[in-house]
Amino acid sequence: MRQKYGNHPLSPKGADKSPFGQFESWFKIASEANILEPNAMLLSTVSKEGAPSARVVLLKAYDKRGFVFYTNYESRKGEQMAANPNVALTFFWDVLHRQVRIEGTVSKISAKASTQYFQKRPKGSQIGAWASPQSQMIDSRAILEEKKAALETEYENDSILPRPPHWGGYIVKPQRVEFWQGRDNRLHDRVVYEKQKNGRWKIFRIAP
């Protein structure tokens, strides 16, 4: 099952001065590489008891402030993020032999921004957000189908639904970002950006 990695070097000198600039460069390449959902990322959270949990979510926006995704505030991950804002994001683009690891703190984005995004989603997705009590125990799928049908009837003549109060966006503000490039003989390149107290980024290489 071993893979032969390509010869695409990555070094602190050759990397962008900002982790956001470096991410933008790699994300553009991943988006053009025929990768299925290059914006899929593993979100890792920690419960108040200290137990880790992880699941895949979709990156919806990013800029110099951080990385944005949307979910149900009352889901398991929502409860964990409320109890402990320290999270991690992981991107893995196998075709490119590249991985990006982001560690930082998470917080909710504004209600206005969440509503704007929510109402741009397909109507079916808007209905789904209302219909699903995410992460809660349910007796059967029929419960979801019944809620969905009722909502479709209620909003039959509307293309836009109000945003559920339990649904919205989060932004992860990074403190450490690692870019991993697969190389031959398992001597991979790993370049780390660490945010300093003065707000600047320290860039350095670590061993594979």
QUIHUWO-V97195 format. One record per pair of residues at least 24 apart in sequence whose ideal C-beta (glycine too) atoms are under 8 Angstrom apart, sorted by the first residue. I is the first residue (numbers start at 0). J is the second residue. Records with the same first field share a line. If there is no record, write none. Layout:
I=J + J
This chain:
2=96 + 181
3=183
4=96 + 181 + 182 + 183 + 187
5=96 + 181 + 182
6=182 + 183
7=95 + 96 + 180 + 182
8=180 + 182 + 188
9=178 + 180 + 188 + 190
10=188 + 190 + 204
11=190 + 202 + 203 + 204
14=178 + 190 + 202
16=200 + 202
17=63 + 192 + 200
18=173 + 176 + 178 + 192 + 200
19=61 + 62 + 63
21=176 + 178 + 190 + 192
22=61 + 99 + 176 + 178
23=61
25=92 + 95 + 97 + 99 + 178
26=61
28=95
29=90 + 92 + 95 + 97
32=92 + 94 + 95
33=94
34=92 + 93 + 94 + 95
37=90 + 92
39=90
40=66 + 68 + 88 + 89 + 90
41=87 + 88 + 89 + 90 + 91
42=68 + 76 + 86 + 87 + 88
43=86 + 87 + 88 + 89
44=76 + 79 + 80 + 83 + 86
45=79 + 83 + 85 + 86
46=79 + 82 + 83
47=79 + 82 + 83
52=76 + 79
58=88 + 90
59=116 + 168
64=170 + 172
65=103 + 170 + 171 + 172 + 173
66=101 + 170 + 171 + 173
67=108 + 168 + 169 + 170 + 171
68=168 + 169 + 171
69=113 + 116 + 117 + 166 + 167 + 168 + 169
70=133 + 166 + 169
71=128 + 131 + 133 + 134 + 165 + 166
72=107 + 165 + 166 + 167
73=132 + 133 + 134 + 135 + 165
74=133 + 134
75=133 + 134
76=134
80=105 + 169
86=171
88=171
96=180 + 181
97=178 + 179 + 180 + 181
98=177 + 178 + 179
99=176 + 177 + 178 + 179
100=175 + 176 + 177 + 179
101=171 + 173 + 175 + 176
102=173 + 174 + 175 + 176
103=171 + 172 + 173 + 174 + 175
104=171 + 172 + 174
105=169 + 170 + 171 + 172
106=169 + 170 + 172
107=167 + 168 + 169 + 170
108=167 + 168 + 169 + 170
110=162 + 167
112=168
113=162 + 166 + 167 + 168
114=162
116=168
117=160 + 162 + 166 + 167
118=159 + 160 + 162
122=154 + 158 + 159 + 160
125=159 + 160
126=150 + 151 + 154 + 160
128=163 + 166
129=160 + 163
177=205
182=207
